[in-house]
Every structure is written in C-alpha cells, then in structure tokens.
C-alpha cells in the first residue's frame, strides 16, 4: 500500500482518551447492589476474548502481547524503554496503539470497521517484544496481522471473497458470500437462531456452525435442534453442515460462573430468572434460552443496577445476523430519567404524529422502560450513546423493549475537541446546544424511532397480523399492499446486512421529524414561549437548530467511513446520516447548503442550515423519506428499500474527489473510554479508577485477570 493511502490507517496520534466517570453513582449503591454489579461486570469482561476472536485472527494475541509487556515492566514504561534501547517516541507510539486497540476491542475501529496500524516501526516493536520471551512469542504470532496492509479491501471488515477481513467465518478464506447466505438460510428454515454462532468452511467443502458454549457436548434436551448434522440443499446439495459446540468454551465458562455468583445478590426473582437463563445459554449454547432471558430482562423495570449481556448487535458480521459479544453494567440516573419517563408516558400521543396511518403502526404501543444510565462497565467493541434492545421483533411487538440513554457517555468530552464543518457564525449556538440536542435526538431515536412501526406478517400459514381480506393501502402507490413477511421470515432475514444502516436511518428520521414538535421539546425542558418560528432564537428553537445542524454536519463527516475502493460504507449510523444529508440538500429552497470558497478545493467547507426553513422544508423532506423507509420495511419490500437507500448513499464524483479528502484531513479521533474496575476486598466491593492516559488504559485492562 502506498504511503499516502496508508497514512489514513495509522493509529490516532494522540488518541482521544476520556474517563467514564462513575464514582458517585457507584458509591450510592447498597453493599448488595455493589456485589451484583461487580459479578456481572466480571462476567462482561470475561467474554471479551470472544469479541477478539470475532474481530480478526490476530486480535487475541495483540491483547496478550500488550498485557504481557505491562506485566514484564510492571507498568514502568521508562524502564522498558531503557531495556529495549528504543526512543521515548517509540514507547509513546506503542502506548497510543495499545490504548486504541483496547478501547476498540481489537485492531479494527469499532466505529467504521477499518483497521488501524501502529506508527511505531516494526523493528522497534520487535525490540520491545524481545525484552520478554513470552512477549516475543506473542509478537511473532500477531506480527503479520498487526502490520499487514496488502490492499485497501483487507483494511476493512467484510466478506472474505471480497478481500475483506472477518473472523465470524474463521479459517475459511475461500468461503463465499453465496455459501454464507445459503447455509444461513438453511438454518433459518430449521429455526436455529444465529446470534451466538460463527461459520467455518472445512477443507472438504463442508460447513460447521460453531456455537458459543462452555460445554462441548451439551445434553440433547438443552439443545435448540435435536440433531447435529444436516444434508444441505440447492446449490450445496452433497455437502453437509455440522453443529459444533464449545466455541469460546473457556470464556463462556467464566461468564457463566460469574453470573451464577451475581444471582446470589440479585434484587428480585426476575433478575434471578435472568441469571439462570444467561447461565444455561452460555453453558449449553441454547440461543433460544438467551432469547428467553431477553423477555425476562424487559420485565425488570427500572432496576437500580441495569445489565444485559450476550451476543447482541449484528452490525459487524458482514452477513448481518451473527451477534457481537457485549455486556454492560450501569446505574440509573433518576433525575435524568424523569424527562425520558415523561416522553414514554406521552408516546401514544406522539406516535400518531408520524407520517403513516395506523395500519402501519403497532396495534398497541408497549411502553418500554426508558432510563438514563451511568455506565460502570461496557465490554464490547465500543460504547454507544443509547441502546434500544432486544432486537427480536416478536418480543418487541408482543412484549416490549427497553431504551437506555448512557449519560456519562453523552457528557464525556475531550478538552482539545475540534468541531469542523460548522460556520463561524453558527459555532456559538452549536456548541451551547449540541449536547441538549443530542440528548433529545437519542431519546427520540431510541424510544420512538426503534420503538414505532409495525411489520405486516403472515405469522403462521393463513394467519395474519393485518386484515388480509382488506389489506392496508400503500401510501406510496395508493393501492392495497401486495407484500408482507411470510411465516418464518424476519426483518433481519429479509433485509440482511442492509437492516442495520436502514433501521438506524429510520430511527434517525423519526427523531428529526419529531424534534420539530414544540410539545416534545417542552417535555425535555426546552420552551419556545409560544414562538413557533424556528428562525427566532429561544431555547427550544436553538435546540431544534442544533439538532438539524448536527445531523447535517454528521452527514459530511460520514464520508470518512466510505471506502472509495470498494464503494462501501463501513459504519451503519454514518451511512444513514449521509443519506439524511442528501435528503436535506434535496429539500430545496436553500434549506441546507454546503458553503465553500473554491469548488475544486473546498478546504473551508461548512454545512449551513437555514433555521427559518426547518419546519417548511426540512421536516417535510424528512417525513417523505421516512414514509418510504417505513413502508418498505413494513411490507418486506427489500428490493425497493435497497434501491432507494443505495441511491441516497451513493457518493458523487465531487463528494468523492473533492469533499472526502477534506473530511479525511480534518477527521477527529473518536473517543475511547477508560473504565473503572471493581475488586473484592474483605468481602466489600471497592471501585478502582485509572488515569485518562494510554498508560491508564493499559493498566485498567492489565488489572482484569479474568479476561
């Protein structure tokens, strides 16, 4: 790879490291609650190696190499510099890489799915490794994966037959997208849930489904399918697929043991049931049992200590169905939760404001548990600002879901943060109101965005969740709908890898449409004092302006996550935001424009929003787009949905050749979080915090011996 291209993949220098402040919220817990939080935290981090094994072949060895060097020098990096005879800058570059690796859960960015390569020369890193025989052994194991940059395709996560990297299909360089799809569809027909699986293609051309479990041979009664070997069909006739238990066996054993301890300190019988279901799932590999834990989890309303754990989000599997390891422990912020609770209570009044008829909306809105949380522990590839789970549509439609806003993630700021693409005349208002605007955005996105909308389904042969004799009218064609989900089909199985960015886009558009509503802004404490002109400055209209400006700015910044070589997006949320920027720009009337002095060299590019036209132009354009997103999703119309989404996320020549280089030159390092640890001392749980430095990040992980 040429140096000009490689420089975009180098480690952030320096990385933006911020603390996940939690002490006052943790100290407010009772001793029993602290013990519960501690044991679940240990369980979350105990599964981290599963994440490494999902990300890249070298990630686990890189983690061990970093921790071994820390152990060898006892955290005295100056002494390691002396022993290895490298420069101070070399140590700095190694620690920057280590911090970014640990903060992203592997050597690919959690936000963008692109690889990052150390700035330290390979020879210098080798010198560090040679100070310890064990470290050198690990370095040799990881060396090629750490530095390899053979092609731009290999610098992104994705399907192997497209030249990308993934470890959801380990030891399978010749497995094809078509084979992955065929085998996945086969097991969908057998009703095997895929979230806790990986897939391997053997040298004989057969396939293995690797199931996460501590047991290699769980009892037949505990398995989700009654046999382990299957003859494949269609183009794969003559080939077999075998269920292989025991993937991440050691990790799942540790996770189950810690959750068993946590059960002893549960606050109620629902939490005890959750822990039992978690333990059974991670022990036996039953994803049906894990799904049952999610049904239990949503019934545990507003606990003081909130947790969830498992193979949850499917964004990083190139096929979009296998879940990434994730687990979190958090404390409820009661003051911040009050505003969200008011939004929950008003949801039945807000949802009818969305631009579709009741035929496309759930028969009954199941009010979720919506809380603002302060995060103690978050194991995974990155920490989001908000969460809306579980992802199973039948649970969401029939039982409900939970929304959480992660307060100490939202509020975390770097003192050196730079904000590109905002015009100087807008900067004061933007900086003053972007955080409140983001909190409104997260609340609407998670609660009403992911929580609204109905899937029109044939739930079983001949049974429908809509009037099949008199089908709803499609608002896009003014004719009765002629598509819906057939028995066994799900939103994820029909839309596949497109489901992630598409659903994030739908939720973002719901938020953009509803944040224009003055009553909703008032729920969050922002009053327009009766002035309905967004062009006038008051607290509510400034929040509204900051919301639209933030979204448009994010759409420009999204170009960092588009790969011009593969012409693919590496991050679902950013792909969604680019499509919304396109929608804003197409709204007309000068509502949204890109400003620059030279079209061929737009180095001073800024995005402008005419705040006086948010209601007249911005909202209608957003609602038109949102209607299409909802109808195509509701009616299982993958072809129309993909065609529309591909068109709006297509990057024009000018955006590719002129704007993207400017975006890359101004890209800001994404925050990585230093998290506290909990330790048992004399039967009491003690919180241990760390400095927000690369050294502090490494130390925090080195003091998690259960990883």
Secondary structure, DSSP 8 states (H G I E B T S, - for coil): --HHHHGGGB--TT--EEE---HHHHHTS-HHHHHHHHHHHHHHHHTHHHHHHHH-TTHHHHHHHHHHHHHHHTT-HHHHHHHHT--HHHHHHHHHHHHHHHHHTSSB-TTT-BB-B-SS-HHHHHHHHTTSHHHHHHHHHHHHHHH----SGGGBBS-GGGT-B-STTTT-TT--HHHHHHHHHHHHHTT---TTEEEEE-TTS-EEEEEE-S-SS--GGGSSSS-SEEE--GGGTT-EEEEEEEETHHHHHHHHHHHHHHHTT-SSHHHHHHHHHHHHHHHH--HHHHHHHHHHHTTSTT-SEEEEEEE---SSSTTS-S--EEEEEEEE-HHHHHHHHHHHHHHHHHGGGSSS-GGGS-SS----EEEEEEEEEEESS---SEEEE---HHHHHHT--EEEEEHHHHT---TT---TTB-HHHHHHHHHHHHHHHHHHHHIIIIIITT-----BEEETTEESS-STT--EETTTTEE----B-TT--HHHHHTTHHHHHHHHHHHHHHHHHTT-HHHHHHTT---TT---TTS-SHHHHHHHHHHHHHHHHHHHGGGGEETTTTEES-HHHHHHHHHHHHHHTT-TTSEEEE-S-TTS-TT-EEEE-GGGIIIIIHHHHHHHHHHHHHHHHTT-HHHHHHHHHHHT---HHIIIIIHHHHHHT-----EEE--EEEEETTEEEEE---SSHHHHHHHHHT-TT-
